[in-house]
């Protein structure tokens, strides 16, 4: 449990540091950084769509569901 909190703290600090670096780079190179951000976002989204499509193409269909015979009402 303590290692989970440590990993969480590292993730929190890294993301805040990443935000600060991103803001700094936006101020220094605004057009270039926005272009890179847009390219990465579009490639990421289209990559996920491609992965879903690949999975749908390569996954075999599930076996058909067989109906159960009707239960007898003999008492």
Secondary structure, 3 states (H helix, E strand, C coil): CHHHHHHHHHHHHHHHHHHHHHHHHHHHCHHHHHHHHHHHHHHHHHHHHHHHHHHHHHCCCCCCCCCCCCCCCCC
